[in-house]
Amino acid sequence: MIDVCFAIMLKLQSIALRRSSWTKIVEVAISPHQQSCSCSTRTTKSRHSESGVTKPRRPLNAYFLFSKERLGTVTDSLNEKPSFERSLKASRLVGEEWRALSATKKLEYKEEASAALLQYAEEIEKLEEAKPAEAKKPARSTRAVKPATRKNRVAEPKKPMNAFMLYFKERHGYILDGLDEAPSRKRGQNVVRLASEEWNALPAAKKETYKQRAAVLRSQCAIETSSVELANIKKPRSPAAIFLKERFHQVKSQHNLTSAPEVMKLVKQEWRSLSTRDAAPYYMKAKVDVERYKKEKKASLSPK
């Protein structure tokens, strides 16, 4: 994937160079009178900020530093005519060289990339400090997370690991250290394969300990799931709350109010002035809501 992306980047750079050379030729051909005429031109994005200071370019990572150093040499060694296929082939060979590189040599490029990234961060920080106060972006709010509501529900616990996954979690690091391979998808597959072979060769008594641990995790997860479901059940509403929800927007539009406290004040006055006969339907709705809550609570507490 890296090889293809790098080859595409090289192709785009070559197109940009050809376009810039043609632009120079056209500029020479145009007379001073034609250059001075006012005509609509395309504007391109620049790295200059509004204050005229040039923004620093983001530095290359370790692989691209290595590629920048080796790509020219590898391309020249191919002895082929310049083409897109040659660029792809050179990029692929550079990628193979990078994968075959020793960890010590890779570390040198990583340290160089880290130093460049640190310098880039310092330059960006200086640019931000040099900006006027009104041009700076407002800082993000650091307010505390709201408690669980209907809109912000309590998250359900993660699915517990089975016996093999508990064993794999313990052995993963040791198996990985024993493999002398570069990071790749194949290495991950090899780790899983070796762990499976170890698990199959494990004595039954040893497997039983992991199965017991997995059973404990399953029971804990079931308890947590039931408590989460209980917390996420919508609490029953009172008759006054049901009346408030029904009348809020109607009163707001009737009196042309914008303040919520004022609307609520008027609705509460209406509720207090209701007769027993007019308030009876809201008490019935509240009773139905209580029954709904009890039913959902019982269903969440029942064993599954």
PAZAPA-4460 file (N, C-alpha, C; in steps of 0.05 Angstrom, whole numbers, plus 32768, in hexadecimal, padded with zeros to 4 digits):
% residues 304
    n_x    n_y    n_z   ca_x   ca_y   ca_z    c_x    c_y    c_z   seq   type   mol
   8011   7FE8   8000   8000   8000   8000   8011   8019   8000     1      M     A
   8027   8019   8011   8039   8030   8012   8047   8034   7FF7     2      I     A
   804E   801D   7FEA   805C   801F   7FD0   804A   802D   7FBC     3      D     A
   8031   8025   7FBA   801F   8030   7FA6   801A   804E   7FAB     4      V     A
   8016   8055   7FC5   8012   8071   7FCC   802A   8083   7FC5     5      C     A
   8042   8078   7FCA   805A   8087   7FC4   805E   808A   7FA6     6      F     A
   8057   8075   7F97   8059   8077   7F7A   8046   808C   7F6F     7      A     A
   802E   808D   7F7A   801A   80A1   7F71   8024   80BD   7F77     8      I     A
   8030   80C0   7F8F   803B   80DA   7F97   8051   80E3   7F83     9      M     A
   8062   80D0   7F7B   8077   80D7   7F68   806B   80DF   7F4D    10      L     A
   8056   80D1   7F44   8049   80D8   7F2B   803D   80F4   7F2C    11      K     A
   8030   80FB   7F42   8025   8115   7F45   803A   812B   7F45    12      L     A
   8051   8125   7F52   8067   8138   7F52   8072   813D   7F35    13      Q     A
   8074   8128   7F26   807E   812B   7F0A   806B   813B   7EF9    14      S     A
   8050   8137   7EFD   803C   8147   7EEF   803E   8164   7EF6    15      I     A
   8042   8169   7F11   8045   8185   7F1A   805D   8193   7F0E    16      A     A
   8074   8184   7F0C   808C   818F   7F00   8088   8197   7EE3    17      L     A
   807A   8184   7ED4   8075   818A   7EB7   8063   81A2   7EB4    18      R     A
   804F   81A5   7EC6   803D   81BC   7EC4   804B   81D6   7ECA    19      R     A
   805E   81D5   7EDE   806C   81ED   7EE5   807F   81F6   7ECE    20      S     A
   808B   81E2   7EC0   809D   81E9   7EAA   808D   81F6   7E93    21      S     A
   8075   81EB   7E8D   8064   81F7   7E78   805B   8213   7E80    22      W     A
   8056   8217   7E99   804E   8231   7EA3   8064   8246   7E9D    23      T     A
   807D   823E   7EA2   8093   8251   7E9D   8095   8258   7E80    24      K     A
   8091   8244   7E6E   8093   8249   7E51   807D   825C   7E49    25      I     A
   8065   8258   7E53   804F   826A   7E4C   8053   8286   7E56    26      V     A
   805F   8289   7E6E   8064   82A3   7E79   8078   82B3   7E68    27      E     A
   808C   82A5   7E5D   80A0   82B2   7E4C   8093   82BB   7E32    28      V     A
   8080   82AA   7E27   8073   82B0   7E0E   8060   82C8   7E10    29      A     A
   8055   82CD   7E27   8041   82E3   7E2A   8050   82FD   7E2B    30      I     A
   8046   8311   7E1D   8053   832B   7E1D   804D   833A   7E37    31      S     A
   805E   834E   7E3D   8059   835E   7E56   803E   836B   7E56    32      P     A
   8034   8374   7E3E   801A   8381   7E3D   8003   836D   7E45    33      H     A
   8006   8354   7E3B   7FF2   8340   7E41   7FF4   8338   7E5F    34      Q     A
   800C   8338   7E6A   800F   8331   7E86   8003   8345   7E98    35      Q     A
   8004   835F   7E8F   7FFA   8375   7EA0   7FDB   8377   7EA0    36      S     A
   7FCE   8369   7E8D   7FB1   836B   7E8B   7FA4   835C   7EA2    37      C     A
   7F8D   8367   7EAA   7F80   835A   7EC1   7F6D   8344   7EB7    38      S     A
   7F73   832C   7EBF   7F63   8315   7EB8   7F60   8303   7ED0    39      C     A
   7F4B   82F2   7ECF   7F46   82E1   7EE6   7F5A   82C9   7EE6    40      S     A
   7F68   82C5   7EFB   7F7C   82B0   7EFE   7F74   829E   7F14    41      T     A
   7F7C   8285   7F11   7F76   8271   7F26   7F89   8276   7F3E    42      R     A
   7F7D   8275   7F56   7F8D   8279   7F6E   7F92   825D   7F7A    43      T     A
   7FAB   8259   7F83   7FB3   8240   7F8F   7FB9   8244   7FAC    44      T     A
   7FB6   822F   7FBC   7FBC   8231   7FD8   7FDA   8233   7FDD    45      K     A
   7FE2   8243   7FF0   7FFE   8245   7FF7   8002   823F   8014    46      S     A
   801B   823B   801B   8021   8234   8037   8025   824D   8047    47      R     A
   8020   8265   803C   8023   827E   804A   800A   8284   805A    48      H     A
   800E   828C   8073   7FF7   8293   8084   7FEF   82B0   807E    49      S     A
   7FDA   82B9   808B   7FD0   82D4   8086   7FE4   82E9   808F    50      E     A
   7FF5   82E3   80A2   800A   82F6   80AB   8022   82F6   809A    51      S     A
   8023   82E5   8085   803A   82E4   8072   804F   82D0   807B    52      G     A
   804C   82C2   8091   8060   82AF   809A   805B   8294   808D    53      V     A
   8071   8288   8083   806F   826E   8076   806B   8258   808A    54      T     A
   8056   8248   8086   8051   8231   8098   8065   821B   8092    55      K     A
   806F   820E   80A6   8083   81F8   80A1   8075   81E0   8096    56      P     A
   8083   81D1   8086   8078   81B8   807B   807A   81A2   808F    57      R     A
   8066   8190   808F   8067   8179   80A2   807E   8167   8099    58      R     A
   808E   815E   80AC   80A6   814D   80A5   809E   8131   809D    59      P     A
   80B0   8124   808F   80AC   8108   8086   80AF   80F5   809D    60      L     A
   80A2   80DE   809B   80A5   80C9   80AF   80BE   80B9   80A9    61      N     A
   80C4   80A4   80B9   80DD   8095   80B6   80DE   8087   809B    62      A     A
   80C8   807B   8092   80C9   806D   8079   80CE   807F   8061    63      Y     A
   80C1   8097   8061   80C5   80A9   804B   80E1   80B6   804B    64      F     A
   80ED   80B9   8062   8109   80C2   8063   811B   80AE   8056    65      L     A
   8117   8094   805C   8127   807F   8050   8122   807E   8032    66      F     A
   8108   8081   802A   8101   807F   800E   810D   8097   7FFE    67      S     A
   810D   80AE   800B   8119   80C6   7FFD   8137   80C1   7FF8    68      K     A
   8143   80B3   800B   8160   80AE   8009   8166   8099   7FF4    69      E     A
   8155   8085   7FF1   815B   806D   7FE1   814D   806D   7FC6    70      R     A
   8137   807C   7FC2   8127   8079   7FAA   8137   8080   7F91    71      L     A
   8147   8096   7F91   8156   809E   7F7A   816A   8088   7F71    72      G     A
   8178   807D   7F85   818C   8068   7F7E   817F   804F   7F73    73      T     A
   8168   8047   7F7F   815A   802F   7F76   814F   8034   7F5A    74      V     A
   8144   804B   7F55   8138   8051   7F3A   814E   8051   7F25    75      T     A
   8165   805C   7F2A   817B   805C   7F17   8186   8040   7F11    76      D     A
   8184   802E   7F25   818F   8013   7F21   817D   8002   7F10    77      S     A
   8164   800B   7F0B   8151   7FFA   7EFB   8158   7FFB   7EDD    78      L     A
   8165   8010   7ED4   816D   8012   7EB7   8155   800F   7EA5    79      N     A
   813F   801E   7EAB   8127   801D   7E9B   811F   8039   7E93    80      E     A
   810F   803C   7E7F   8105   8056   7E77   80F2   8061   7E8C    81      K     A
   80F3   807C   7E90   80E1   8088   7EA4   80C3   8081   7E9E    82      P     A
   80B5   8076   7EB1   8099   806F   7EAD   808D   806B   7EC8    83      S     A
   8072   8069   7EC8   8064   8064   7EE1   806A   8049   7EED    84      F     A
   806E   8035   7EDB   8074   8019   7EE4   8090   8019   7EF1    85      E     A
   80A3   8029   7EE7   80BD   802A   7EF3   80BB   8036   7F0F    86      R     A
   80AB   804B   7F12   80A7   8057   7F2D   809B   8044   7F41    87      S     A
   8087   8034   7F37   807B   8020   7F48   808F   800B   7F51    88      L     A
   809F   8002   7F3E   80B3   7FED   7F43   80C8   7FF8   7F57    89      K     A
   80D1   8010   7F53   80E5   801C   7F65   80D9   801F   7F82    90      A     A
   80C1   8028   7F83   80B3   802B   7F9D   80B1   8010   7FAC    91      S     A
   80AA   7FFB   7F9C   80A7   7FE0   7FA8   80C2   7FD6   7FB2    92      R     A
   80D7   7FDB   7FA3   80F2   7FD2   7FAC   80FB   7FE1   7FC5    93      L     A
   80F5   7FFB   7FC6   80FC   800B   7FDE   80EC   8000   7FF6    94      V     A
   80D3   7FF9   7FF2   80C3   7FEE   8008   80CE   7FD4   8012    95      G     A
   80D8   7FC3   8000   80E5   7FA9   8007   80FE   7FAE   8017    96      E     A
   810E   7FC2   800E   8126   7FC9   801D   8120   7FD3   8039    97      E     A
   810A   7FE2   803B   8103   7FED   8056   80FA   7FD6   8069    98      W     A
   80EB   7FC2   805E   80E3   7FAC   806E   80FB   7F9A   8077    99      R     A
   810F   7F99   8065   8126   7F88   806B   813B   7F97   807C   100      A     A
   8137   7FB1   8081   814A   7FC1   8091   814A   7FB8   80AE   101      L     A
   8161   7FB9   80BB   8164   7FB1   80D7   8155   7FC5   80E9   102      S     A
   814E   7FBC   8101   8140   7FCD   8114   8151   7FE4   811D   103      A     A
   816C   7FE0   811E   817E   7FF5   8127   817E   800C   8112   104      T     A
   8180   8003   80F8   8180   8017   80E2   8166   8026   80E0   105      K     A
   8150   8017   80E4   8136   8024   80E4   8133   8039   80FA   106      K     A
   813F   8033   8111   813E   8045   8128   814A   8060   8122   107      L     A
   8160   805F   8112   816D   8078   810A   815A   808B   80FB   108      E     A
   814C   807F   80E8   8138   808F   80D8   8121   8098   80EA   109      Y     A
   8118   8087   80FC   8102   808E   810E   810A   80A5   8120   110      K     A
   8123   80A5   812A   812D   80BB   813B   812F   80D5   812C   111      E     A
   8138   80D3   8113   813A   80EA   8101   811E   80F6   80FC   112      E     A
   810B   80E4   80F7   80EF   80ED   80F2   80E3   80FA   810B   113      A     A
   80E9   80EE   8123   80DE   80F9   813C   80EA   8115   8141   114      S     A
   8104   8118   813C   8110   8132   8140   8104   8147   812E   115      A     A
   80FF   8140   8115   80F3   8152   8101   80D6   8159   8109   116      A     A
   80C8   8145   8114   80AC   814A   811C   80AB   815D   8134   117      L     A
   80BF   8159   8147   80C0   816B   815E   80C6   8187   8156   118      L     A
   80D8   818B   8143   80DF   81A6   8139   80C7   81B2   812C   119      Q     A
   80B8   81A2   811D   80A0   81AB   810F   808B   81B5   8123   120      Y     A
   8088   81A5   8139   8074   81AD   814E   807C   81C7   815B   121      A     A
   8096   81CB   815F   809F   81E4   816B   809A   81FC   8159   122      E     A
   809F   81F8   813F   809A   820E   812C   807D   8215   812A   123      E     A
   806B   8201   812A   804E   8205   812A   8046   8214   8143   124      I     A
   8051   820D   815A   804B   821A   8173   8053   8238   8173   125      E     A
   806A   823D   8167   8074   8259   8165   8061   8269   8153   126      K     A
   8058   825C   813D   8045   826A   812B   802B   8270   8139   127      L     A
   8021   825E   8149   8008   8262   8158   800B   8279   816C   128      E     A
   8022   827A   8179   8027   828F   818C   8029   82AA   817F   129      E     A
   8034   82AA   8166   8037   82C4   8158   801D   82CF   814C   130      A     A
   8008   82BE   814B   7FEF   82C7   8140   7FE2   82DB   8153   131      K     A
   7FD2   82EE   8149   7FC3   8300   815B   7FAD   82F1   816A   132      P     A
   7FA5   82FC   8180   7F92   82EE   8192   7F78   82E7   8184   133      A     A
   7F6E   82F8   8173   7F54   82F3   8166   7F56   82DE   8150   134      E     A
   7F6E   82D9   8146   7F71   82C4   8131   7F74   82A8   813C   135      A     A
   7F7A   82A6   8156   7F7D   828C   8162   7F63   827E   8165   136      K     A
   7F63   8263   8162   7F4B   8253   8166   7F44   8251   8183   137      K     A
   7F2A   8253   818B   7F23   8250   81A7   7F29   8234   81B1   138      P     A
   7F32   8233   81CA   7F39   8219   81D6   7F21   8208   81DA   139      A     A
   7F25   81EE   81D9   7F0E   81DB   81DC   7F05   81DB   81F9   140      R     A
   7EEB   81D8   81FC   7EE0   81D7   8217   7EE8   81BE   8226   141      S     A
   7EEF   81C1   823F   7EF8   81AB   8250   7EE3   81A4   8265   142      T     A
   7EC9   81A6   825D   7EB4   81A0   8270   7EB2   8182   8276   143      R     A
   7EA9   817B   828D   7EA6   8160   8295   7E91   8152   8285   144      A     A
   7E94   8137   8282   7E81   8127   8272   7E66   8126   8281   145      V     A
   7E51   812A   8272   7E36   812A   827F   7E2F   810E   8289   146      K     A
   7E1F   810C   829E   7E16   80F2   82A7   7E04   80E5   8293   147      P     A
   7E00   80CB   8297   7DF0   80BB   8283   7DD4   80C5   8283   148      A     A
   7DCA   80CB   826B   7DAE   80D2   8266   7DA3   80C2   824F   149      T     A
   7D8B   80C8   8246   7D80   80BA   822F   7D91   80BF   8216   150      R     A
   7D9C   80D8   8214   7DAC   80DF   81FD   7DC9   80D5   8200   151      K     A
   7DD2   80D2   8219   7DED   80C9   821E   7DEB   80AF   822F   152      N     A
   7DE6   8099   8221   7DE1   8080   822F   7DFB   8074   8239   153      R     A
   7DF8   8063   824E   7E0F   8054   8259   7E17   803F   8246   154      V     A
   7E31   803E   8240   7E3B   802B   822C   7E3B   800E   8238   155      A     A
   7E35   7FFB   8228   7E34   7FDF   8231   7E50   7FD5   8233   156      E     A
   7E55   7FC2   8246   7E70   7FB7   824A   7E79   7FA7   8232   157      P     A
   7E94   7FA5   822F   7E9F   7F96   8218   7E9A   7F78   821C   158      K     A
   7E99   7F6B   8205   7E94   7F4E   8206   7EAC   7F40   8213   159      K     A
   7EA8   7F2E   8226   7EBE   7F21   8234   7ECE   7F0F   8222   160      P     A
   7EE8   7F0B   8229   7EF9   7EFA   8219   7EF4   7EDD   8220   161      M     A
   7EF7   7ECB   820C   7EF5   7EAF   8212   7F0F   7EA4   821C   162      N     A
   7F11   7E89   8221   7F28   7E7D   822D   7F41   7E81   821B   163      A     A
   7F3E   7E7C   8201   7F55   7E7E   81EF   7F5F   7E9B   81ED   164      F     A
   7F4D   7EAF   81ED   7F55   7ECA   81EB   7F64   7ED3   8204   165      M     A
   7F5D   7EC8   821B   7F6C   7ECE   8234   7F88   7EC3   8232   166      L     A
   7F8A   7EAB   8228   7FA5   7E9F   8224   7FB5   7EAE   820F   167      Y     A
   7FA8   7EB6   81F9   7FB6   7EC5   81E4   7FC0   7EE0   81EE   168      F     A
   7FB0   7EED   81FF   7FB8   7F07   820A   7FD2   7F04   821B   169      K     A
   7FD4   7EEE   822A   7FEC   7EE9   823A   8004   7EE2   8229   170      E     A
   8000   7ED3   8214   8017   7EC8   8204   801F   7EDA   81EC   171      R     A
   800E   7EED   81E5   8012   7EFD   81CD   802E   7F0A   81CC   172      H     A
   8035   7F18   81E2   804F   7F26   81E3   8066   7F14   81E1   173      G     A
   8066   7EFD   81EE   807C   7EEA   81ED   8080   7EDE   81D1   174      Y     A
   8069   7ED7   81C4   806B   7ECC   81A9   8075   7EE1   8196   175      I     A
   806C   7EFA   8199   8075   7F0F   8187   8092   7F14   8189   176      L     A
   809D   7F13   81A2   80BA   7F17   81A6   80CA   7F01   8199   177      D     A
   80BF   7EE9   8198   80CE   7ED2   818C   80CE   7ED2   816E   178      G     A
   80BD   7EE3   8161   80BD   7EE4   8144   80D0   7EF9   813A   179      L     A
   80E3   7EF2   8129   80F6   7F05   811E   80EB   7F0E   8102   180      D     A
   80D5   7F1D   8103   80C8   7F26   80EA   80C1   7F43   80EC   181      E     A
   80C0   7F50   80D5   80B8   7F6C   80D4   809A   7F6E   80D8   182      A     A
   8090   7F84   80E4   8073   7F87   80E8   8064   7F84   80CE   183      P     A
   8051   7F72   80CD   8041   7F6E   80B5   8028   7F5E   80BD   184      S     A
   8016   7F5C   80AA   7FFD   7F4C   80AE   8004   7F2F   80B2   185      R     A
   8018   7F25   80A3   8020   7F09   80A5   802B   7F03   80C0   186      K     A
   803A   7F16   80CC   8045   7F11   80E7   802E   7F0E   80FB   187      R     A
   8019   7F1E   80F9   8002   7F1C   810B   7FF4   7F01   8108   188      G     A
   7FF2   7EF7   80EF   7FE6   7EDD   80EA   7FF7   7EC7   80F6   189      Q     A
   8012   7ECA   80F4   8024   7EB6   8100   8021   7EB5   811E   190      N     A
   801D   7ECC   812B   801A   7ECD   8148   8001   7EBD   8150   191      V     A
   7FEB   7EC2   8142   7FD2   7EB4   8148   7FD5   7E96   8144   192      V     A
   7FE2   7E8F   812E   7FE6   7E72   8128   7FF6   7E64   813D   193      R     A
   800C   7E70   8146   801D   7E64   815B   800E   7E62   8176   194      L     A
   7FFF   7E77   817C   7FF0   7E77   8195   7FDA   7E61   8194   195      A     A
   7FCE   7E5C   817D   7FBA   7E47   817A   7FC7   7E2C   817E   196      S     A
   7FDF   7E28   8173   7FED   7E0F   8176   7FF4   7E0A   8193   197      E     A
   7FFD   7E1F   81A1   8003   7E1C   81BD   7FEA   7E15   81CD   198      E     A
   7FD4   7E22   81C6   7FBA   7E1D   81D5   7FB1   7E00   81D1   199      W     A
   7FB3   7DF6   81B9   7FAA   7DDB   81B3   7FBC   7DC6   81C2   200      N     A
   7FD6   7DCD   81C6   7FE8   7DBB   81D4   7FE7   7DBE   81F2   201      A     A
   7FD7   7DD1   81FC   7FD6   7DD6   8219   7FC7   7DC0   8227   202      L     A
   7FD0   7DB8   823F   7FC2   7DA3   824F   7FA6   7DAC   8256   203      P     A
   7F94   7D99   825A   7F78   7D9F   8260   7F75   7DAE   827B   204      A     A
   7F87   7DA7   828E   7F85   7DB5   82A8   7F8C   7DD3   82A6   205      A     A
   7FA0   7DD9   8295   7FA8   7DF4   8290   7F92   7E04   8282   206      K     A
   7F85   7DF6   826E   7F6F   7E03   8260   7F58   7E0A   8272   207      K     A
   7F53   7DF8   8286   7F3D   7DFB   8298   7F3F   7E15   82A8   208      E     A
   7F58   7E1D   82AF   7F5B   7E36   82BE   7F53   7E4E   82AE   209      T     A
   7F59   7E4E   8294   7F51   7E64   8282   7F33   7E64   827E   210      Y     A
   7F27   7E4B   827C   7F0A   7E49   8279   7EFB   7E54   8291   211      K     A
   7F06   7E4F   82A9   7EFA   7E59   82C2   7EFB   7E78   82C3   212      Q     A
   7F12   7E83   82BB   7F15   7EA0   82BA   7F02   7EAC   82A6   213      R     A
   7EFE   7E9F   828F   7EEB   7EA9   827B   7ECE   7EA8   8286   214      A     A
   7EC8   7E93   8295   7EAD   7E91   82A1   7EA7   7EA8   82B5   215      A     A
   7EBC   7EAF   82C5   7EB9   7EC5   82D8   7EB5   7EDF   82C9   216      V     A
   7EC4   7EE3   82B3   7EC0   7EFB   82A3   7EA4   7EFD   8297   217      L     A
   7E9A   7EE6   828E   7E7F   7EE6   8282   7E6A   7EEE   8297   218      R     A
   7E6C   7EE3   82AF   7E59   7EE9   82C4   7E5B   7F07   82CC   219      S     A
   7E73   7F12   82CD   7E77   7F2E   82D4   7E6A   7F40   82BE   220      Q     A
   7E6E   7F37   82A4   7E63   7F47   828E   7E45   7F46   828E   221      C     A
   7E39   7F2F   8296   7E1C   7F2D   8298   7E11   7F40   82AD   222      A     A
   7E1F   7F42   82C4   7E16   7F54   82D9   7E17   7F71   82D0   223      I     A
   7E2E   7F78   82C3   7E32   7F93   82BA   7E1E   7F9B   82A4   224      E     A
   7E18   7F88   8293   7E05   7F8D   827D   7DE9   7F92   8288   225      T     A
   7DE1   7F83   829D   7DC6   7F87   82A9   7DC5   7FA2   82B7   226      S     A
   7DDB   7FAA   82C4   7DDB   7FC4   82D2   7DDA   7FDB   82BE   227      S     A
   7DE8   7FD7   82A7   7DE7   7FEC   8292   7DCC   7FEE   8286   228      V     A
   7DBF   7FD7   8280   7DA4   7FD8   8275   7D90   7FE5   8288   229      E     A
   7D95   7FE0   82A3   7D83   7FEC   82B7   7D87   800B   82B7   230      L     A
   7DA0   8013   82B5   7DA6   8030   82B5   7D9C   803E   829C   231      A     A
   7D99   802F   8286   7D90   803C   826D   7D72   803B   826A   232      N     A
   7D64   802F   827D   7D47   802E   827B   7D3C   804A   8282   233      I     A
   7D2A   8054   8271   7D1F   806F   8275   7D0D   806F   828E   234      K     A
   7D12   8081   82A0   7D03   8083   82B9   7CE6   808C   82B3   235      K     A
   7CD3   8083   82C4   7CB7   808B   82BF   7CB3   80A8   82C5   236      P     A
   7CA1   80B5   82B5   7C9C   80D1   82B8   7C84   80D6   82CA   237      R     A
   7C84   80EC   82D8   7C6D   80F4   82E8   7C57   8100   82D7   238      S     A
   7C3E   8102   82E1   7C29   810F   82D1   7C30   812C   82C9   239      P     A
   7C3D   813B   82DC   7C44   8156   82D5   7C58   8157   82BF   240      A     A
   7C6C   8144   82BF   7C80   8144   82AA   7C74   813D   828F   241      A     A
   7C60   812B   828E   7C53   8124   8275   7C43   813D   826B   242      I     A
   7C35   814B   827D   7C27   8163   8275   7C3A   8179   826B   243      F     A
   7C51   817C   8278   7C65   8190   8270   7C6F   818A   8254   244      L     A
   7C75   8171   824E   7C7F   816A   8233   7C6A   816F   821E   245      K     A
   7C50   816A   8225   7C3B   816D   8211   7C34   818A   820B   246      E     A
   7C37   819B   8220   7C2E   81B7   821D   7C44   81CB   8218   247      R     A
   7C5E   81C3   821B   7C74   81D6   821A   7C74   81E6   8200   248      F     A
   7C76   81D8   81E9   7C78   81E5   81D0   7C5E   81F5   81C8   249      H     A
   7C48   81EB   81D1   7C2E   81F9   81CC   7C2E   8214   81DA   250      Q     A
   7C36   8214   81F4   7C36   822D   8203   7C4B   8240   81F8   251      V     A
   7C62   8235   81F0   7C78   8245   81E5   7C6F   8254   81CC   252      K     A
   7C60   8247   81BA   7C58   8253   81A2   7C40   8266   81A7   253      S     A
   7C2E   8260   81BA   7C17   8271   81C0   7C20   828C   81CB   254      Q     A
   7C33   828C   81DD   7C3C   82A4   81EA   7C55   82B0   81DD   255      H     A
   7C5F   82A3   81C8   7C77   82AD   81B9   7C8E   82B3   81CC   256      N     A
   7C95   829E   81DC   7CAB   82A0   81EF   7CC4   8292   81E5   257      L     A
   7CDB   829C   81EE   7CF4   828F   81E7   7D02   8283   81FF   258      T     A
   7CFC   828C   8216   7D09   8283   822F   7CFA   826A   8239   259      S     A
   7D09   8254   823D   7CFE   823B   8246   7CF3   823D   8263   260      A     A
   7D01   824A   8275   7CF6   824D   8291   7CDB   825B   8291   261      P     A
   7CD7   826F   8280   7CBD   827D   827F   7CA7   826B   8275   262      E     A
   7CAD   825A   8261   7C9A   8248   8256   7C92   8233   826B   263      V     A
   7CA6   8228   8279   7CA1   8214   828E   7C90   8220   82A4   264      M     A
   7C95   8239   82AB   7C86   8246   82C0   7C68   8247   82B9   265      K     A
   7C62   824E   82A0   7C46   8250   8297   7C39   8234   8296   266      L     A
   7C48   8220   828D   7C3E   8205   828C   7C38   81FA   82A8   267      V     A
   7C49   8200   82BB   7C44   81F7   82D7   7C2B   8204   82E2   268      K     A
   7C27   821E   82DB   7C0F   822B   82E4   7BF6   821E   82D8   269      Q     A
   7BF8   8216   82BF   7BE1   8208   82B2   7BDC   81ED   82C0   270      E     A
   7BF2   81DF   82C7   7BEF   81C4   82D5   7BE1   81C7   82F0   271      W     A
   7BE9   81DC   82FF   7BDD   81E0   8319   7BBF   81E8   8317   272      R     A
   7BB8   81F5   8302   7B9C   81FE   82FE   7B8A   81E9   82F2   273      S     A
   7B95   81D1   82EB   7B85   81BC   82DE   7B72   81B0   82F3   274      L     A
   7B5B   81A9   82EA   7B48   819A   82FC   7B50   817D   82FD   275      S     A
   7B44   816F   8311   7B4B   8152   8314   7B43   8142   82FC   276      T     A
   7B2D   814A   82EF   7B23   813C   82D7   7B37   8140   82C0   277      R     A
   7B41   8159   82BC   7B53   815E   82A6   7B6F   8152   82AB   278      D     A
   7B77   814F   82C4   7B91   8144   82CB   7B91   8126   82CA   279      A     A
   7B7A   8119   82CB   7B78   80FC   82CD   7B86   80ED   82B6   280      A     A
   7B84   80F6   829C   7B92   80E8   8286   7BB0   80E8   828A   281      P     A
   7BBC   80FD   8295   7BD9   80FD   8299   7BE1   80EA   82B0   282      Y     A
   7BD0   80E7   82C4   7BD6   80D3   82D9   7BD5   80B7   82CD   283      Y     A
   7BC2   80B2   82BB   7BC1   8098   82AE   7BD9   8092   829C   284      M     A
   7BE2   80A7   828E   7BFB   80A3   827E   7C13   809E   828F   285      K     A
   7C14   80AB   82A6   7C2B   80A7   82B9   7C2A   808B   82C4   286      A     A
   7C12   8080   82C9   7C0F   8065   82D3   7C19   8051   82BF   287      K     A
   7C12   8055   82A6   7C1A   8044   8290   7C39   8044   828D   288      V     A
   7C45   805C   8290   7C62   805F   828E   7C70   8051   82A5   289      D     A
   7C64   8051   82BD   7C70   8042   82D4   7C70   8024   82CE   290      V     A
   7C59   801A   82C3   7C58   7FFE   82BC   7C6D   7FF6   82A7   291      E     A
   7C70   8008   8294   7C85   8003   827F   7CA1   8002   828C   292      R     A
   7CA7   8013   829F   7CC1   8013   82AC   7CC5   7FFA   82BC   293      Y     A
   7CB0   7FF1   82CB   7CB3   7FD8   82DB   7CB7   7FC0   82C9   294      K     A
   7CA9   7FBF   82B2   7CAC   7FA9   829F   7CC9   7FA8   8294   295      K     A
   7CD3   7FBF   828B   7CEF   7FC0   8280   7D03   7FB9   8295   296      E     A
   7CFF   7FC2   82AE   7D12   7FBD   82C4   7D13   7F9F   82CA   297      K     A
   7CFB   7F92   82CA   7CF9   7F76   82D0   7D07   7F66   82B9   298      K     A
   7D04   7F6F   82A1   7D10   7F61   828A   7D2F   7F63   828B   299      A     A
   7D39   7F7A   8294   7D56   7F7E   8296   7D63   7F6E   82AC   300      S     A
   7D54   7F69   82C2   7D5E   7F5B   82D9   7D5B   7F3C   82D6   301      L     A
   7D4A   7F33   82C4   7D46   7F17   82C1   7D5E   7F0A   82B4   302      S     A
   7D65   7EF1   82BC   7D7C   7EE4   82B0   7D78   7EDE   8293   303      P     A
   7D8E   7EE0   8283   7D8C   7EDC   8266   7D9C   7EC3   825E   304      K     A
***
